[in-house]
């Protein structure tokens, strides 16, 4: 995994005894969220960015 941020999240979740599939799922969605916002770090994003991503998933990805 190239991202230090995602590596940190992965290690943190394993320390908290999250199941492997849960960790994989969370990382998948976090990575997609970051890519959707042109690889901006989540610290630089706000609630409006979350709403944009969720709207995109609902309206265009049909998730």
mmCIF file of the N, C-alpha and C atoms, coordinates in Angstrom:
data_MODEL
# 
_entry.id   MODEL 
# 
loop_
_atom_site.group_PDB 
_atom_site.id 
_atom_site.type_symbol 
_atom_site.label_atom_id 
_atom_site.label_alt_id 
_atom_site.label_comp_id 
_atom_site.label_asym_id 
_atom_site.label_entity_id 
_atom_site.label_seq_id 
_atom_site.pdbx_PDB_ins_code 
_atom_site.Cartn_x 
_atom_site.Cartn_y 
_atom_site.Cartn_z 
_atom_site.occupancy 
_atom_site.B_iso_or_equiv 
_atom_site.pdbx_formal_charge 
_atom_site.auth_seq_id 
_atom_site.auth_comp_id 
_atom_site.auth_asym_id 
_atom_site.auth_atom_id 
_atom_site.pdbx_PDB_model_num 
ATOM 1   N N  . UNK A 1 1  ? 0.860   -1.171 0.000   1.00 0.00 ? 1  UNK A N  1 
ATOM 2   C CA . UNK A 1 1  ? 0.000   0.000  0.000   1.00 0.00 ? 1  UNK A CA 1 
ATOM 3   C C  . UNK A 1 1  ? 0.904   1.231  0.000   1.00 0.00 ? 1  UNK A C  1 
ATOM 4   N N  . UNK A 1 2  ? 0.749   2.080  -0.971  1.00 0.00 ? 2  UNK A N  1 
ATOM 5   C CA . UNK A 1 2  ? 1.655   3.208  -1.161  1.00 0.00 ? 2  UNK A CA 1 
ATOM 6   C C  . UNK A 1 2  ? 1.381   4.375  -0.207  1.00 0.00 ? 2  UNK A C  1 
ATOM 7   N N  . UNK A 1 3  ? 0.160   4.573  0.191   1.00 0.00 ? 3  UNK A N  1 
ATOM 8   C CA . UNK A 1 3  ? -0.210  5.726  1.002   1.00 0.00 ? 3  UNK A CA 1 
ATOM 9   C C  . UNK A 1 3  ? 0.074   5.496  2.484   1.00 0.00 ? 3  UNK A C  1 
ATOM 10  N N  . UNK A 1 4  ? 0.816   6.418  3.075   1.00 0.00 ? 4  UNK A N  1 
ATOM 11  C CA . UNK A 1 4  ? 1.069   6.337  4.514   1.00 0.00 ? 4  UNK A CA 1 
ATOM 12  C C  . UNK A 1 4  ? -0.229  6.503  5.300   1.00 0.00 ? 4  UNK A C  1 
ATOM 13  N N  . UNK A 1 5  ? -1.108  7.344  4.793   1.00 0.00 ? 5  UNK A N  1 
ATOM 14  C CA . UNK A 1 5  ? -2.400  7.572  5.433   1.00 0.00 ? 5  UNK A CA 1 
ATOM 15  C C  . UNK A 1 5  ? -3.210  6.277  5.490   1.00 0.00 ? 5  UNK A C  1 
ATOM 16  N N  . UNK A 1 6  ? -3.326  5.580  4.361   1.00 0.00 ? 6  UNK A N  1 
ATOM 17  C CA . UNK A 1 6  ? -4.090  4.336  4.326   1.00 0.00 ? 6  UNK A CA 1 
ATOM 18  C C  . UNK A 1 6  ? -3.417  3.230  5.141   1.00 0.00 ? 6  UNK A C  1 
ATOM 19  N N  . UNK A 1 7  ? -2.096  3.229  5.136   1.00 0.00 ? 7  UNK A N  1 
ATOM 20  C CA . UNK A 1 7  ? -1.365  2.253  5.959   1.00 0.00 ? 7  UNK A CA 1 
ATOM 21  C C  . UNK A 1 7  ? -1.647  2.488  7.436   1.00 0.00 ? 7  UNK A C  1 
ATOM 22  N N  . UNK A 1 8  ? -1.661  3.753  7.842   1.00 0.00 ? 8  UNK A N  1 
ATOM 23  C CA . UNK A 1 8  ? -1.960  4.088  9.224   1.00 0.00 ? 8  UNK A CA 1 
ATOM 24  C C  . UNK A 1 8  ? -3.364  3.615  9.607   1.00 0.00 ? 8  UNK A C  1 
ATOM 25  N N  . UNK A 1 9  ? -4.325  3.886  8.737   1.00 0.00 ? 9  UNK A N  1 
ATOM 26  C CA . UNK A 1 9  ? -5.706  3.474  9.014   1.00 0.00 ? 9  UNK A CA 1 
ATOM 27  C C  . UNK A 1 9  ? -5.806  1.956  9.120   1.00 0.00 ? 9  UNK A C  1 
ATOM 28  N N  . UNK A 1 10 ? -5.146  1.273  8.223   1.00 0.00 ? 10 UNK A N  1 
ATOM 29  C CA . UNK A 1 10 ? -5.160  -0.193 8.232   1.00 0.00 ? 10 UNK A CA 1 
ATOM 30  C C  . UNK A 1 10 ? -4.589  -0.731 9.551   1.00 0.00 ? 10 UNK A C  1 
ATOM 31  N N  . UNK A 1 11 ? -3.449  -0.231 9.950   1.00 0.00 ? 11 UNK A N  1 
ATOM 32  C CA . UNK A 1 11 ? -2.819  -0.679 11.194  1.00 0.00 ? 11 UNK A CA 1 
ATOM 33  C C  . UNK A 1 11 ? -3.685  -0.344 12.404  1.00 0.00 ? 11 UNK A C  1 
ATOM 34  N N  . UNK A 1 12 ? -4.262  0.839  12.405  1.00 0.00 ? 12 UNK A N  1 
ATOM 35  C CA . UNK A 1 12 ? -5.126  1.255  13.506  1.00 0.00 ? 12 UNK A CA 1 
ATOM 36  C C  . UNK A 1 12 ? -6.320  0.310  13.640  1.00 0.00 ? 12 UNK A C  1 
ATOM 37  N N  . UNK A 1 13 ? -6.968  -0.018 12.534  1.00 0.00 ? 13 UNK A N  1 
ATOM 38  C CA . UNK A 1 13 ? -8.140  -0.896 12.589  1.00 0.00 ? 13 UNK A CA 1 
ATOM 39  C C  . UNK A 1 13 ? -7.768  -2.299 13.045  1.00 0.00 ? 13 UNK A C  1 
ATOM 40  N N  . UNK A 1 14 ? -6.608  -2.777 12.622  1.00 0.00 ? 14 UNK A N  1 
ATOM 41  C CA . UNK A 1 14 ? -6.176  -4.102 13.087  1.00 0.00 ? 14 UNK A CA 1 
ATOM 42  C C  . UNK A 1 14 ? -5.870  -4.084 14.586  1.00 0.00 ? 14 UNK A C  1 
ATOM 43  N N  . UNK A 1 15 ? -5.320  -2.980 15.091  1.00 0.00 ? 15 UNK A N  1 
ATOM 44  C CA . UNK A 1 15 ? -5.083  -2.849 16.534  1.00 0.00 ? 15 UNK A CA 1 
ATOM 45  C C  . UNK A 1 15 ? -6.385  -2.862 17.318  1.00 0.00 ? 15 UNK A C  1 
ATOM 46  N N  . UNK A 1 16 ? -7.449  -2.347 16.707  1.00 0.00 ? 16 UNK A N  1 
ATOM 47  C CA . UNK A 1 16 ? -8.760  -2.331 17.352  1.00 0.00 ? 16 UNK A CA 1 
ATOM 48  C C  . UNK A 1 16 ? -9.550  -3.612 17.083  1.00 0.00 ? 16 UNK A C  1 
ATOM 49  N N  . UNK A 1 17 ? -8.876  -4.600 16.498  1.00 0.00 ? 17 UNK A N  1 
ATOM 50  C CA . UNK A 1 17 ? -9.443  -5.937 16.243  1.00 0.00 ? 17 UNK A CA 1 
ATOM 51  C C  . UNK A 1 17 ? -10.608 -5.947 15.255  1.00 0.00 ? 17 UNK A C  1 
ATOM 52  N N  . UNK A 1 18 ? -10.551 -5.073 14.273  1.00 0.00 ? 18 UNK A N  1 
ATOM 53  C CA . UNK A 1 18 ? -11.527 -5.127 13.196  1.00 0.00 ? 18 UNK A CA 1 
ATOM 54  C C  . UNK A 1 18 ? -11.259 -6.388 12.370  1.00 0.00 ? 18 UNK A C  1 
ATOM 55  N N  . UNK A 1 19 ? -12.300 -6.974 11.827  1.00 0.00 ? 19 UNK A N  1 
ATOM 56  C CA . UNK A 1 19 ? -12.158 -8.148 10.972  1.00 0.00 ? 19 UNK A CA 1 
ATOM 57  C C  . UNK A 1 19 ? -11.459 -7.750 9.667   1.00 0.00 ? 19 UNK A C  1 
ATOM 58  N N  . UNK A 1 20 ? -10.755 -8.705 9.081   1.00 0.00 ? 20 UNK A N  1 
ATOM 59  C CA . UNK A 1 20 ? -10.007 -8.447 7.854   1.00 0.00 ? 20 UNK A CA 1 
ATOM 60  C C  . UNK A 1 20 ? -10.905 -7.901 6.749   1.00 0.00 ? 20 UNK A C  1 
ATOM 61  N N  . UNK A 1 21 ? -12.071 -8.497 6.567   1.00 0.00 ? 21 UNK A N  1 
ATOM 62  C CA . UNK A 1 21 ? -12.990 -8.039 5.513   1.00 0.00 ? 21 UNK A CA 1 
ATOM 63  C C  . UNK A 1 21 ? -13.501 -6.627 5.791   1.00 0.00 ? 21 UNK A C  1 
ATOM 64  N N  . UNK A 1 22 ? -13.700 -6.296 7.045   1.00 0.00 ? 22 UNK A N  1 
ATOM 65  C CA . UNK A 1 22 ? -14.140 -4.948 7.407   1.00 0.00 ? 22 UNK A CA 1 
ATOM 66  C C  . UNK A 1 22 ? -13.053 -3.936 7.064   1.00 0.00 ? 22 UNK A C  1 
ATOM 67  N N  . UNK A 1 23 ? -11.817 -4.256 7.410   1.00 0.00 ? 23 UNK A N  1 
ATOM 68  C CA . UNK A 1 23 ? -10.685 -3.376 7.103   1.00 0.00 ? 23 UNK A CA 1 
ATOM 69  C C  . UNK A 1 23 ? -10.590 -3.172 5.592   1.00 0.00 ? 23 UNK A C  1 
ATOM 70  N N  . UNK A 1 24 ? -10.683 -4.251 4.843   1.00 0.00 ? 24 UNK A N  1 
ATOM 71  C CA . UNK A 1 24 ? -10.601 -4.162 3.382   1.00 0.00 ? 24 UNK A CA 1 
ATOM 72  C C  . UNK A 1 24 ? -11.725 -3.289 2.822   1.00 0.00 ? 24 UNK A C  1 
ATOM 73  N N  . UNK A 1 25 ? -12.917 -3.455 3.354   1.00 0.00 ? 25 UNK A N  1 
ATOM 74  C CA . UNK A 1 25 ? -14.054 -2.668 2.887   1.00 0.00 ? 25 UNK A CA 1 
ATOM 75  C C  . UNK A 1 25 ? -13.870 -1.186 3.206   1.00 0.00 ? 25 UNK A C  1 
ATOM 76  N N  . UNK A 1 26 ? -13.474 -0.870 4.423   1.00 0.00 ? 26 UNK A N  1 
ATOM 77  C CA . UNK A 1 26 ? -13.249 0.523  4.806   1.00 0.00 ? 26 UNK A CA 1 
ATOM 78  C C  . UNK A 1 26 ? -12.175 1.148  3.924   1.00 0.00 ? 26 UNK A C  1 
ATOM 79  N N  . UNK A 1 27 ? -11.070 0.448  3.719   1.00 0.00 ? 27 UNK A N  1 
ATOM 80  C CA . UNK A 1 27 ? -9.980  0.976  2.903   1.00 0.00 ? 27 UNK A CA 1 
ATOM 81  C C  . UNK A 1 27 ? -10.431 1.200  1.461   1.00 0.00 ? 27 UNK A C  1 
ATOM 82  N N  . UNK A 1 28 ? -11.255 0.305  0.954   1.00 0.00 ? 28 UNK A N  1 
ATOM 83  C CA . UNK A 1 28 ? -11.783 0.444  -0.403  1.00 0.00 ? 28 UNK A CA 1 
ATOM 84  C C  . UNK A 1 28 ? -12.563 1.748  -0.540  1.00 0.00 ? 28 UNK A C  1 
ATOM 85  N N  . UNK A 1 29 ? -13.462 2.011  0.398   1.00 0.00 ? 29 UNK A N  1 
ATOM 86  C CA . UNK A 1 29 ? -14.295 3.205  0.317   1.00 0.00 ? 29 UNK A CA 1 
ATOM 87  C C  . UNK A 1 29 ? -13.513 4.476  0.608   1.00 0.00 ? 29 UNK A C  1 
ATOM 88  N N  . UNK A 1 30 ? -12.571 4.422  1.524   1.00 0.00 ? 30 UNK A N  1 
ATOM 89  C CA . UNK A 1 30 ? -11.740 5.596  1.806   1.00 0.00 ? 30 UNK A CA 1 
ATOM 90  C C  . UNK A 1 30 ? -10.904 5.938  0.579   1.00 0.00 ? 30 UNK A C  1 
ATOM 91  N N  . UNK A 1 31 ? -10.332 4.918  -0.055  1.00 0.00 ? 31 UNK A N  1 
ATOM 92  C CA . UNK A 1 31 ? -9.530  5.147  -1.260  1.00 0.00 ? 31 UNK A CA 1 
ATOM 93  C C  . UNK A 1 31 ? -10.393 5.742  -2.378  1.00 0.00 ? 31 UNK A C  1 
ATOM 94  N N  . UNK A 1 32 ? -11.597 5.226  -2.573  1.00 0.00 ? 32 UNK A N  1 
ATOM 95  C CA . UNK A 1 32 ? -12.487 5.771  -3.597  1.00 0.00 ? 32 UNK A CA 1 
ATOM 96  C C  . UNK A 1 32 ? -12.879 7.214  -3.293  1.00 0.00 ? 32 UNK A C  1 
ATOM 97  N N  . UNK A 1 33 ? -13.091 7.518  -2.036  1.00 0.00 ? 33 UNK A N  1 
ATOM 98  C CA . UNK A 1 33 ? -13.415 8.888  -1.624  1.00 0.00 ? 33 UNK A CA 1 
ATOM 99  C C  . UNK A 1 33 ? -12.262 9.828  -1.969  1.00 0.00 ? 33 UNK A C  1 
ATOM 100 N N  . UNK A 1 34 ? -11.047 9.411  -1.673  1.00 0.00 ? 34 UNK A N  1 
ATOM 101 C CA . UNK A 1 34 ? -9.864  10.228 -1.965  1.00 0.00 ? 34 UNK A CA 1 
ATOM 102 C C  . UNK A 1 34 ? -9.694  10.409 -3.474  1.00 0.00 ? 34 UNK A C  1 
ATOM 103 N N  . UNK A 1 35 ? -9.846  9.340  -4.224  1.00 0.00 ? 35 UNK A N  1 
ATOM 104 C CA . UNK A 1 35 ? -9.706  9.427  -5.680  1.00 0.00 ? 35 UNK A CA 1 
ATOM 105 C C  . UNK A 1 35 ? -10.792 10.309 -6.294  1.00 0.00 ? 35 UNK A C  1 
ATOM 106 N N  . UNK A 1 36 ? -11.992 10.216 -5.780  1.00 0.00 ? 36 UNK A N  1 
ATOM 107 C CA . UNK A 1 36 ? -13.096 11.047 -6.269  1.00 0.00 ? 36 UNK A CA 1 
ATOM 108 C C  . UNK A 1 36 ? -12.755 12.532 -6.148  1.00 0.00 ? 36 UNK A C  1 
ATOM 109 N N  . UNK A 1 37 ? -12.040 12.876 -5.095  1.00 0.00 ? 37 UNK A N  1 
ATOM 110 C CA . UNK A 1 37 ? -11.678 14.273 -4.857  1.00 0.00 ? 37 UNK A CA 1 
ATOM 111 C C  . UNK A 1 37 ? -10.252 14.578 -5.315  1.00 0.00 ? 37 UNK A C  1 
ATOM 112 N N  . UNK A 1 38 ? -9.847  13.943 -6.406  1.00 0.00 ? 38 UNK A N  1 
ATOM 113 C CA . UNK A 1 38 ? -8.548  14.216 -7.053  1.00 0.00 ? 38 UNK A CA 1 
ATOM 114 C C  . UNK A 1 38 ? -7.365  14.064 -6.107  1.00 0.00 ? 38 UNK A C  1 
ATOM 115 N N  . UNK A 1 39 ? -7.413  13.026 -5.309  1.00 0.00 ? 39 UNK A N  1 
ATOM 116 C CA . UNK A 1 39 ? -6.315  12.643 -4.405  1.00 0.00 ? 39 UNK A CA 1 
ATOM 117 C C  . UNK A 1 39 ? -5.994  13.683 -3.334  1.00 0.00 ? 39 UNK A C  1 
ATOM 118 N N  . UNK A 1 40 ? -7.006  14.448 -2.946  1.00 0.00 ? 40 UNK A N  1 
ATOM 119 C CA . UNK A 1 40 ? -6.820  15.373 -1.822  1.00 0.00 ? 40 UNK A CA 1 
ATOM 120 C C  . UNK A 1 40 ? -6.833  14.570 -0.528  1.00 0.00 ? 40 UNK A C  1 
ATOM 121 N N  . UNK A 1 41 ? -6.027  14.994 0.415   1.00 0.00 ? 41 UNK A N  1 
ATOM 122 C CA . UNK A 1 41 ? -5.993  14.337 1.722   1.00 0.00 ? 41 UNK A CA 1 
ATOM 123 C C  . UNK A 1 41 ? -7.313  14.615 2.440   1.00 0.00 ? 41 UNK A C  1 
ATOM 124 N N  . UNK A 1 42 ? -7.882  13.615 3.105   1.00 0.00 ? 42 UNK A N  1 
ATOM 125 C CA . UNK A 1 42 ? -9.155  13.814 3.808   1.00 0.00 ? 42 UNK A CA 1 
ATOM 126 C C  . UNK A 1 42 ? -9.145  14.961 4.820   1.00 0.00 ? 42 UNK A C  1 
ATOM 127 N N  . UNK A 1 43 ? -7.982  15.307 5.352   1.00 0.00 ? 43 UNK A N  1 
ATOM 128 C CA . UNK A 1 43 ? -7.901  16.454 6.270   1.00 0.00 ? 43 UNK A CA 1 
ATOM 129 C C  . UNK A 1 43 ? -8.285  17.758 5.585   1.00 0.00 ? 43 UNK A C  1 
ATOM 130 N N  . UNK A 1 44 ? -8.141  17.806 4.287   1.00 0.00 ? 44 UNK A N  1 
ATOM 131 C CA . UNK A 1 44 ? -8.421  19.022 3.526   1.00 0.00 ? 44 UNK A CA 1 
ATOM 132 C C  . UNK A 1 44 ? -9.863  19.061 3.008   1.00 0.00 ? 44 UNK A C  1 
ATOM 133 N N  . UNK A 1 45 ? -10.633 18.037 3.301   1.00 0.00 ? 45 UNK A N  1 
ATOM 134 C CA . UNK A 1 45 ? -12.010 17.948 2.812   1.00 0.00 ? 45 UNK A CA 1 
ATOM 135 C C  . UNK A 1 45 ? -12.984 18.193 3.966   1.00 0.00 ? 45 UNK A C  1 
ATOM 136 N N  . UNK A 1 46 ? -14.200 18.600 3.614   1.00 0.00 ? 46 UNK A N  1 
ATOM 137 C CA . UNK A 1 46 ? -15.184 18.905 4.653   1.00 0.00 ? 46 UNK A CA 1 
ATOM 138 C C  . UNK A 1 46 ? -16.500 18.183 4.394   1.00 0.00 ? 46 UNK A C  1 
ATOM 139 N N  . UNK A 1 47 ? -17.524 18.560 5.136   1.00 0.00 ? 47 UNK A N  1 
ATOM 140 C CA . UNK A 1 47 ? -18.834 17.905 5.025   1.00 0.00 ? 47 UNK A CA 1 
ATOM 141 C C  . UNK A 1 47 ? -19.435 18.014 3.633   1.00 0.00 ? 47 UNK A C  1 
ATOM 142 N N  . UNK A 1 48 ? -19.225 19.142 2.977   1.00 0.00 ? 48 UNK A N  1 
ATOM 143 C CA . UNK A 1 48 ? -19.746 19.305 1.616   1.00 0.00 ? 48 UNK A CA 1 
ATOM 144 C C  . UNK A 1 48 ? -19.119 18.284 0.661   1.00 0.00 ? 48 UNK A C  1 
ATOM 145 N N  . UNK A 1 49 ? -17.851 17.989 0.874   1.00 0.00 ? 49 UNK A N  1 
ATOM 146 C CA . UNK A 1 49 ? -17.177 17.005 0.032   1.00 0.00 ? 49 UNK A CA 1 
ATOM 147 C C  . UNK A 1 49 ? -17.735 15.606 0.262   1.00 0.00 ? 49 UNK A C  1 
ATOM 148 N N  . UNK A 1 50 ? -18.074 15.314 1.495   1.00 0.00 ? 50 UNK A N  1 
ATOM 149 C CA . UNK A 1 50 ? -18.702 14.022 1.799   1.00 0.00 ? 50 UNK A CA 1 
ATOM 150 C C  . UNK A 1 50 ? -20.056 13.934 1.096   1.00 0.00 ? 50 UNK A C  1 
ATOM 151 N N  . UNK A 1 51 ? -20.834 15.007 1.165   1.00 0.00 ? 51 UNK A N  1 
ATOM 152 C CA . UNK A 1 51 ? -22.140 15.026 0.500   1.00 0.00 ? 51 UNK A CA 1 
ATOM 153 C C  . UNK A 1 51 ? -22.010 14.870 -1.007  1.00 0.00 ? 51 UNK A C  1 
ATOM 154 N N  . UNK A 1 52 ? -21.004 15.498 -1.603  1.00 0.00 ? 52 UNK A N  1 
ATOM 155 C CA . UNK A 1 52 ? -20.764 15.348 -3.042  1.00 0.00 ? 52 UNK A CA 1 
ATOM 156 C C  . UNK A 1 52 ? -20.488 13.889 -3.396  1.00 0.00 ? 52 UNK A C  1 
ATOM 157 N N  . UNK A 1 53 ? -19.646 13.254 -2.607  1.00 0.00 ? 53 UNK A N  1 
ATOM 158 C CA . UNK A 1 53 ? -19.291 11.863 -2.869  1.00 0.00 ? 53 UNK A CA 1 
ATOM 159 C C  . UNK A 1 53 ? -20.510 10.956 -2.719  1.00 0.00 ? 53 UNK A C  1 
ATOM 160 N N  . UNK A 1 54 ? -21.279 11.156 -1.677  1.00 0.00 ? 54 UNK A N  1 
ATOM 161 C CA . UNK A 1 54 ? -22.465 10.334 -1.463  1.00 0.00 ? 54 UNK A CA 1 
ATOM 162 C C  . UNK A 1 54 ? -23.513 10.567 -2.552  1.00 0.00 ? 54 UNK A C  1 
ATOM 163 N N  . UNK A 1 55 ? -23.652 11.801 -2.985  1.00 0.00 ? 55 UNK A N  1 
ATOM 164 C CA . UNK A 1 55 ? -24.580 12.095 -4.087  1.00 0.00 ? 55 UNK A CA 1 
ATOM 165 C C  . UNK A 1 55 ? -24.116 11.413 -5.368  1.00 0.00 ? 55 UNK A C  1 
ATOM 166 N N  . UNK A 1 56 ? -22.826 11.459 -5.615  1.00 0.00 ? 56 UNK A N  1 
ATOM 167 C CA . UNK A 1 56 ? -22.276 10.776 -6.787  1.00 0.00 ? 56 UNK A CA 1 
ATOM 168 C C  . UNK A 1 56 ? -22.581 9.284  -6.727  1.00 0.00 ? 56 UNK A C  1 
ATOM 169 N N  . UNK A 1 57 ? -22.369 8.667  -5.577  1.00 0.00 ? 57 UNK A N  1 
ATOM 170 C CA . UNK A 1 57 ? -22.636 7.229  -5.435  1.00 0.00 ? 57 UNK A CA 1 
ATOM 171 C C  . UNK A 1 57 ? -24.101 6.926  -5.687  1.00 0.00 ? 57 UNK A C  1 
ATOM 172 N N  . UNK A 1 58 ? -24.958 7.759  -5.148  1.00 0.00 ? 58 UNK A N  1 
ATOM 173 C CA . UNK A 1 58 ? -26.401 7.529  -5.295  1.00 0.00 ? 58 UNK A CA 1 
ATOM 174 C C  . UNK A 1 58 ? -26.879 7.759  -6.721  1.00 0.00 ? 58 UNK A C  1 
ATOM 175 N N  . UNK A 1 59 ? -26.487 8.878  -7.321  1.00 0.00 ? 59 UNK A N  1 
ATOM 176 C CA . UNK A 1 59 ? -27.038 9.281  -8.600  1.00 0.00 ? 59 UNK A CA 1 
ATOM 177 C C  . UNK A 1 59 ? -26.344 8.690  -9.816  1.00 0.00 ? 59 UNK A C  1 
ATOM 178 N N  . UNK A 1 60 ? -25.046 8.504  -9.726  1.00 0.00 ? 60 UNK A N  1 
ATOM 179 C CA . UNK A 1 60 ? -24.330 8.064  -10.918 1.00 0.00 ? 60 UNK A CA 1 
ATOM 180 C C  . UNK A 1 60 ? -23.810 6.637  -10.822 1.00 0.00 ? 60 UNK A C  1 
ATOM 181 N N  . UNK A 1 61 ? -23.483 6.200  -9.641  1.00 0.00 ? 61 UNK A N  1 
ATOM 182 C CA . UNK A 1 61 ? -22.997 4.827  -9.481  1.00 0.00 ? 61 UNK A CA 1 
ATOM 183 C C  . UNK A 1 61 ? -24.113 3.880  -9.091  1.00 0.00 ? 61 UNK A C  1 
ATOM 184 N N  . UNK A 1 62 ? -25.266 4.443  -8.715  1.00 0.00 ? 62 UNK A N  1 
ATOM 185 C CA . UNK A 1 62 ? -26.441 3.645  -8.315  1.00 0.00 ? 62 UNK A CA 1 
ATOM 186 C C  . UNK A 1 62 ? -26.116 2.696  -7.150  1.00 0.00 ? 62 UNK A C  1 
ATOM 187 N N  . UNK A 1 63 ? -25.368 3.219  -6.209  1.00 0.00 ? 63 UNK A N  1 
ATOM 188 C CA . UNK A 1 63 ? -25.033 2.420  -5.022  1.00 0.00 ? 63 UNK A CA 1 
ATOM 189 C C  . UNK A 1 63 ? -25.934 2.868  -3.891  1.00 0.00 ? 63 UNK A C  1 
# 
